[in-house]
């Protein structure tokens, strides 16, 4: 059965790569961009740029309206109560660092920060370093054999001293959804703040922050078919009020003299300096594009592609898929073959995959591995992409074994 993508033609980059003989299977690292984004970015720069929130002339007013419209679209995408709950950052990494610094003074020696064992470095290192700075205990929740957090162990480890739980929604290595509802409930019962890293999850299931009932949710635009250099941090209104300002400069200040200053509340108080205006506006166009798609059709297509990917991988002798992936990607190792060598030979055949530790070194260490090859899918991929991948994989394995 042919698995065609009705949205492939909306992505000029994927078509250009195909003409070059390239098959792009690295969307978990960054996605290709729809024509809607490219048009919005071109329009913004071609019509005349201006800074936002600062001037009364027409170009500035036009830019500010478009910029703030994207904030409203991001709030709608996340089902937030208000655009005022949306802070624009440079990416998910900066969003989580913002939280680690802006919440720092609220933690005291002996307090516990709790994370999962499958976290990307972006949701590990900020909390690790905060724990070192403040004399806190960093608690790591173990995984079950499928790659999900063990809820029995989580119930034991999320104790009275837990002050914050930070969990990745969907593992970028194992492709496994984490049991957020249960984990967030355990943390709330302890009065802890909750942070969800949605960098991968936001791409494959539209988030609903009200249903999740989390304090903070972060994602990067570039993985969600949007532009680079933009992230979104959602905060519950009460939780946002707990943040201390962490970067200082233009726009975030209300009144300043040489000895003191007062600062704006969220969101503008946490957007110091000139933001990525064109990219934020383009993100709004990307969200418009995604909202115009049939979400159920996209989910069915991605599920069918993923099933075919797993089926094909498991047919190869000596190949082991890590965990039990549920969506979008699969990481695998081949007995006797180094992941970098395999990725190199695939790349020479025009197959773009990712090899290495995928910014999750502690997870790989716990698995006794130095890395793996990861294939990750976007809504623009089709059955022909997988056929080219499997043919190239077989040729590469013949050479390496």
Secondary structure per residue as TSV (DSSP state, phi and psi in degrees):
chain	resnum	aa	ss	phi	psi
A	1	X	-	360.0	131.4
A	2	X	-	-78.1	132.5
A	3	X	-	-108.3	91.4
A	4	X	-	-96.0	151.4
A	5	X	-	-104.9	116.4
A	6	X	T	-69.6	-8.5
A	7	X	T	-103.7	-1.0
A	8	X	G	-58.6	-40.6
A	9	X	G	-67.8	-11.7
A	10	X	G	-79.8	-5.9
A	11	X	-	-119.9	94.0
A	12	X	H	-56.6	-35.3
A	13	X	H	-64.3	-39.7
A	14	X	H	-68.7	-33.7
A	15	X	H	-71.8	-38.0
A	16	X	H	-66.0	-41.3
A	17	X	H	-64.4	-38.4
A	18	X	H	-62.1	-40.2
A	19	X	H	-64.7	-28.0
A	20	X	T	-80.9	-4.2
A	21	X	T	84.8	19.0
A	22	X	-	-103.5	137.3
A	23	X	E	-113.8	114.6
A	24	X	E	-91.6	112.8
A	25	X	-	-130.4	45.9
A	26	X	B	-135.5	37.6
A	27	X	T	-71.2	-20.9
A	28	X	T	-68.0	-23.4
A	29	X	T	-80.2	-50.3
A	30	X	-	-163.5	149.0
A	31	X	-	-97.3	161.0
A	32	X	-	-75.6	164.2
A	33	X	-	-114.3	140.1
A	34	X	-	-75.5	158.8
A	35	X	H	-59.6	-30.3
A	36	X	H	-59.9	-40.4
A	37	X	H	-66.0	-47.5
A	38	X	H	-60.5	-41.5
A	39	X	H	-64.9	-41.8
A	40	X	H	-65.9	-41.5
A	41	X	H	-66.3	-43.9
A	42	X	H	-62.5	-42.6
A	43	X	H	-62.6	-42.6
A	44	X	H	-61.9	-46.3
A	45	X	H	-74.5	-33.6
A	46	X	H	-73.7	-28.4
A	47	X	T	-86.5	-6.7
A	48	X	-	108.4	121.3
A	49	X	-	-89.5	161.8
A	50	X	-	-161.3	157.9
A	51	X	-	-77.8	161.0
A	52	X	S	-105.1	152.4
A	53	X	S	66.7	10.1
A	54	X	S	-122.5	-22.1
A	55	X	-	-134.8	165.5
A	56	X	-	-106.5	0.4
A	57	X	S	-77.5	163.1
A	58	X	H	-58.4	-48.4
A	59	X	H	-57.4	-39.1
A	60	X	H	-69.1	-42.0
A	61	X	H	-62.7	-40.4
A	62	X	H	-64.8	-44.4
A	63	X	H	-65.1	-41.3
A	64	X	H	-64.8	-42.1
A	65	X	H	-61.1	-44.3
A	66	X	H	-66.8	-39.8
A	67	X	H	-62.8	-48.3
A	68	X	H	-71.7	-26.1
A	69	X	H	-63.9	-36.9
A	70	X	H	-66.6	-34.5
A	71	X	H	-62.9	-42.1
A	72	X	H	-65.4	-37.8
A	73	X	H	-66.8	-38.9
A	74	X	H	-64.7	-39.7
A	75	X	H	-62.7	-42.5
A	76	X	H	-64.1	-43.2
A	77	X	H	-57.6	-39.5
A	78	X	H	-88.8	-4.9
A	79	X	T	60.5	39.3
A	80	X	-	-78.1	162.2
A	81	X	S	-73.4	-30.1
A	82	X	-	-155.0	147.1
A	83	X	G	-58.9	-25.9
A	84	X	G	-65.2	-9.4
A	85	X	G	-91.1	2.6
A	86	X	E	-108.4	120.2
A	87	X	E	-109.5	128.8
A	88	X	E	-87.3	133.6
A	89	X	E	-126.7	-173.0
A	90	X	S	-84.8	-9.0
A	91	X	S	164.3	178.0
A	92	X	H	-61.8	-37.5
A	93	X	H	-59.8	-47.1
A	94	X	H	-66.8	-35.4
A	95	X	H	-60.1	-43.4
A	96	X	H	-73.1	-37.5
A	97	X	H	-62.3	-39.7
A	98	X	H	-54.5	-46.7
A	99	X	H	-64.9	-42.2
A	100	X	H	-62.9	-36.3
A	101	X	H	-83.3	-38.9
A	102	X	H	-74.3	-18.8
A	103	X	T	-102.5	-3.2
A	104	X	G	-52.8	-44.8
A	105	X	G	-68.6	-10.6
A	106	X	G	-86.2	-7.4
A	107	X	-	-106.7	148.5
A	108	X	-	-135.0	154.9
A	109	X	T	-48.9	133.4
A	110	X	T	98.4	-20.7
A	111	X	-	-66.5	154.4
A	112	X	E	-113.4	136.2
A	113	X	E	-108.0	132.6
A	114	X	E	-118.5	129.9
A	115	X	E	-131.5	172.7
A	116	X	E	-95.3	161.1
A	117	X	T	-75.4	-11.0
A	118	X	T	-102.8	14.6
A	119	X	-	-66.8	141.0
A	120	X	-	-62.7	151.0
A	121	X	G	-52.9	-30.8
A	122	X	G	-65.1	-24.9
A	123	X	G	-110.2	14.4
A	124	X	T	-114.3	-57.4
A	125	X	H	-62.2	-40.8
A	126	X	H	-58.7	-38.8
A	127	X	H	-77.2	-37.3
A	128	X	H	-58.6	-48.0
A	129	X	H	-69.8	-35.0
A	130	X	H	-62.5	-43.1
A	131	X	H	-60.6	-40.6
A	132	X	H	-66.8	-40.1
A	133	X	H	-66.5	-37.0
A	134	X	H	-107.5	1.3
A	135	X	T	70.2	40.2
A	136	X	-	-99.0	164.9
A	137	X	E	-100.8	126.2
A	138	X	E	-96.3	115.9
A	139	X	E	-102.2	131.8
A	140	X	E	-112.1	122.4
A	141	X	E	-82.6	126.7
A	142	X	-	-75.3	164.3
A	143	X	B	-104.0	156.7
A	144	X	-	-86.6	-177.2
A	145	X	T	-67.1	-21.2
A	146	X	T	-83.6	-16.8
A	147	X	S	105.8	5.9
A	148	X	S	-96.0	153.9
A	149	X	B	-63.9	133.2
A	150	X	-	-71.4	111.4
A	151	X	H	-70.0	-30.5
A	152	X	H	-64.0	-45.0
A	153	X	H	-68.3	-36.2
A	154	X	H	-62.3	-42.3
A	155	X	H	-62.4	-31.6
A	156	X	H	-77.8	-37.9
A	157	X	H	-87.3	-26.1
A	158	X	S	-82.7	88.2
A	159	X	-	-102.5	-168.7
A	160	X	T	-62.0	-24.1
A	161	X	T	-89.4	-0.7
A	162	X	E	-67.0	124.1
A	163	X	E	-112.2	-17.9
A	164	X	E	-156.7	137.6
A	165	X	E	-118.0	125.7
A	166	X	E	-125.2	116.8
A	167	X	E	-132.6	134.9
A	168	X	E	-75.7	130.9
A	169	X	S	-67.2	-42.0
A	170	X	B	-138.1	123.7
A	171	X	-	-67.6	132.5
A	172	X	T	-79.8	-5.4
A	173	X	T	-106.1	-45.8
A	174	X	T	-98.9	-10.9
A	175	X	-	60.8	32.1
A	176	X	-	-114.0	128.9
A	177	X	B	-70.1	134.7
A	178	X	-	-87.7	150.3
A	179	X	-	-75.9	72.9
A	180	X	H	-61.7	-42.6
A	181	X	H	-55.8	-46.9
A	182	X	H	-69.9	-41.3
A	183	X	H	-66.6	-44.6
A	184	X	H	-65.4	-35.9
A	185	X	H	-64.0	-41.2
A	186	X	H	-60.7	-42.1
A	187	X	H	-69.1	-43.1
A	188	X	H	-60.5	-36.7
A	189	X	H	-62.9	-23.1
A	190	X	T	-94.7	1.2
A	191	X	T	74.1	20.5
A	192	X	-	-87.6	152.4
A	193	X	E	-72.6	150.4
A	194	X	E	-126.0	132.8
A	195	X	E	-126.2	128.9
A	196	X	E	-113.9	122.5
A	197	X	E	-86.0	104.9
A	198	X	-	-100.6	22.2
A	199	X	T	-54.7	-43.5
A	200	X	T	-92.8	-39.3
A	201	X	H	-62.7	-37.9
A	202	X	H	-63.2	-20.9
A	203	X	H	-78.2	-31.3
A	204	X	H	-113.8	1.4
A	205	X	S	-161.1	120.2
A	206	X	-	-58.1	124.6
A	207	X	-	-71.7	152.1
A	208	X	-	-132.0	94.6
A	209	X	H	-69.1	-26.3
A	210	X	H	-70.1	-39.7
A	211	X	H	-68.7	-40.0
A	212	X	H	-64.3	-34.8
A	213	X	T	60.4	42.0
A	214	X	-	-96.8	161.9
A	215	X	S	-80.8	-37.8
A	216	X	E	-139.9	146.3
A	217	X	E	-142.1	132.0
A	218	X	E	-130.0	144.8
A	219	X	E	-150.5	162.8
A	220	X	E	-104.1	137.6
A	221	X	G	-65.3	-37.6
A	222	X	G	-67.3	-22.3
A	223	X	G	-83.3	-24.2
A	224	X	T	-95.1	42.5
A	225	X	T	60.1	21.1
A	226	X	-	-109.8	-170.5
A	227	X	-	-80.7	159.6
A	228	X	T	-75.0	159.1
A	229	X	T	82.5	12.8
A	230	X	-	-134.4	133.2
A	231	X	E	-128.9	163.2
A	232	X	E	-124.3	128.0
A	233	X	E	-117.6	115.1
A	234	X	E	-92.5	141.1
A	235	X	E	-136.0	137.0
A	236	X	-	-58.7	143.2
A	237	X	H	-54.0	-45.1
A	238	X	H	-67.1	-36.9
A	239	X	H	-69.1	-37.7
A	240	X	H	-60.2	-33.4
A	241	X	T	-68.5	-13.6
A	242	X	T	-87.1	-7.4
A	243	X	-	-80.9	135.2
A	244	X	-	-93.2	145.6
A	245	X	-	-63.1	140.9
A	246	X	-	-123.5	-22.5
A	247	X	-	-125.9	143.5
A	248	X	-	-128.5	144.6
A	249	X	S	160.7	-152.0
A	250	X	T	-66.6	152.7
A	251	X	T	76.7	-37.5
A	252	X	T	-80.2	-9.5
A	253	X	E	-94.5	144.0
A	254	X	E	-94.8	-56.6
A	255	X	E	-137.4	134.9
A	256	X	E	-138.6	140.0
A	257	X	-	-129.3	-169.7
A	258	X	S	-71.5	-16.7
A	259	X	S	-114.1	-18.4
A	260	X	-	-158.0	169.4
A	261	X	E	-157.5	156.5
A	262	X	E	-120.0	152.6
A	263	X	E	-124.7	156.2
A	264	X	-	-70.7	153.6
A	265	X	-	-75.9	174.8
A	266	X	T	-62.8	148.4
A	267	X	T	-88.8	-25.4
A	268	X	G	-64.1	-27.2
A	269	X	G	-65.9	-11.3
A	270	X	G	-117.8	21.9
A	271	X	-	-128.4	58.8
A	272	X	-	-64.9	139.9
A	273	X	S	81.7	179.3
A	274	X	-	-73.1	123.4
A	275	X	-	-78.5	177.6
A	276	X	-	-80.5	78.8
A	277	X	H	-61.8	-52.8
A	278	X	H	-60.3	-40.3
A	279	X	H	-67.9	-38.9
A	280	X	H	-63.5	-42.9
A	281	X	H	-62.3	-41.2
A	282	X	H	-65.8	-34.6
A	283	X	H	-59.3	-40.4
A	284	X	H	-59.0	-40.4
A	285	X	H	-68.2	-36.1
A	286	X	H	-62.8	-43.3
A	287	X	H	-64.6	-37.6
A	288	X	H	-59.1	-44.5
A	289	X	H	-60.8	-48.2
A	290	X	H	-64.6	-37.7
A	291	X	H	-67.5	-22.5
A	292	X	T	-82.1	-7.1
A	293	X	S	-85.7	158.0
A	294	X	-	-79.9	101.6
A	295	X	H	-60.3	-36.7
A	296	X	H	-68.0	-38.0
A	297	X	H	-65.6	-40.8
A	298	X	H	-61.6	-45.5
A	299	X	H	-62.3	-40.9
A	300	X	H	-64.3	-42.2
A	301	X	H	-63.7	-47.0
A	302	X	H	-63.4	-38.8
A	303	X	H	-65.5	-40.9
A	304	X	H	-66.2	-42.6
A	305	X	H	-61.7	-44.7
A	306	X	H	-64.2	-41.7
A	307	X	H	-60.7	-41.0
A	308	X	H	-67.7	-38.4
A	309	X	H	-60.3	-49.8
A	310	X	H	-63.9	-41.3
A	311	X	H	-59.7	-45.5
A	312	X	H	-66.6	-40.5
A	313	X	H	-63.9	-42.9
A	314	X	H	-72.4	-12.0
A	315	X	T	-82.9	-12.0
A	316	X	S	-88.2	125.6
A	317	X	T	-63.9	138.0
A	318	X	T	79.0	1.9
A	319	X	E	-99.9	133.7
A	320	X	E	-124.0	122.8
A	321	X	E	-81.6	134.6
A	322	X	-	-80.5	129.3
A	323	X	S	66.5	-154.1
A	324	X	-	-130.2	80.5
A	325	X	-	-59.7	141.7
A	326	X	-	-108.1	-23.2
A	327	X	S	-160.9	146.3
A	328	X	S	75.8	-34.2
A	329	X	E	-152.0	167.7
A	330	X	E	-151.7	132.3
A	331	X	E	-106.9	140.6
A	332	X	E	-147.9	157.7
A	333	X	E	-126.1	155.7
A	334	X	E	-123.1	128.2
A	335	X	T	-55.9	126.7
A	336	X	T	79.6	4.5
A	337	X	B	-123.9	130.8
A	338	X	-	-78.7	137.0
A	339	X	H	-59.9	-36.0
A	340	X	H	-68.6	-38.5
A	341	X	H	-63.8	-42.3
A	342	X	H	-65.9	-44.1
A	343	X	H	-64.0	-36.0
A	344	X	H	-61.9	-46.1
A	345	X	H	-68.7	-34.0
A	346	X	H	-65.7	-43.2
A	347	X	H	-61.8	-36.8
A	348	X	H	-66.5	-19.0
A	349	X	T	-99.3	10.3
A	350	X	T	84.7	19.5
A	351	X	E	-106.7	114.6
A	352	X	E	-92.9	104.0
A	353	X	-	-127.8	175.4
A	354	X	E	-113.6	137.2
A	355	X	E	-125.4	152.9
A	356	X	E	125.2	-152.2
A	357	X	-	-98.9	-1.2
A	358	X	T	54.4	38.6
A	359	X	T	55.6	37.8
A	360	X	-	-144.5	54.3
A	361	X	H	-56.6	-45.8
A	362	X	H	-62.1	-35.8
A	363	X	H	-62.6	-47.5
A	364	X	H	-64.1	-37.1
A	365	X	H	-62.1	-39.4
A	366	X	H	-67.4	-24.6
A	367	X	T	-88.4	-3.6
A	368	X	T	72.6	28.2
A	369	X	-	-125.1	150.5
A	370	X	S	-92.3	-8.3
A	371	X	-	162.3	-178.2
A	372	X	E	-157.2	172.2
A	373	X	E	-97.8	134.5
A	374	X	E	-120.4	130.6
A	375	X	E	-107.6	126.8
A	376	X	E	-132.8	143.6
A	377	X	-	-112.6	150.6
A	378	X	-	-121.0	171.6
A	379	X	T	-66.6	-16.3
A	380	X	T	-86.4	-12.2
A	381	X	-	-72.3	156.2
A	382	X	-	-139.9	179.7
A	383	X	H	-61.9	-33.1
A	384	X	H	-64.3	-34.5
A	385	X	H	-60.1	-43.8
A	386	X	H	-69.0	-36.7
A	387	X	H	-61.4	-42.0
A	388	X	H	-66.4	-39.2
A	389	X	H	-62.0	-48.2
A	390	X	H	-66.1	-37.2
A	391	X	H	-63.2	-43.8
A	392	X	H	-66.9	-38.5
A	393	X	H	-61.0	-45.3
A	394	X	H	-62.1	-42.2
A	395	X	H	-64.5	-41.2
A	396	X	H	-65.7	-41.1
A	397	X	H	-67.7	-33.7
A	398	X	H	-60.4	-38.9
A	399	X	H	-74.6	-34.2
A	400	X	H	-88.6	-17.4
A	401	X	-	-93.8	360.0
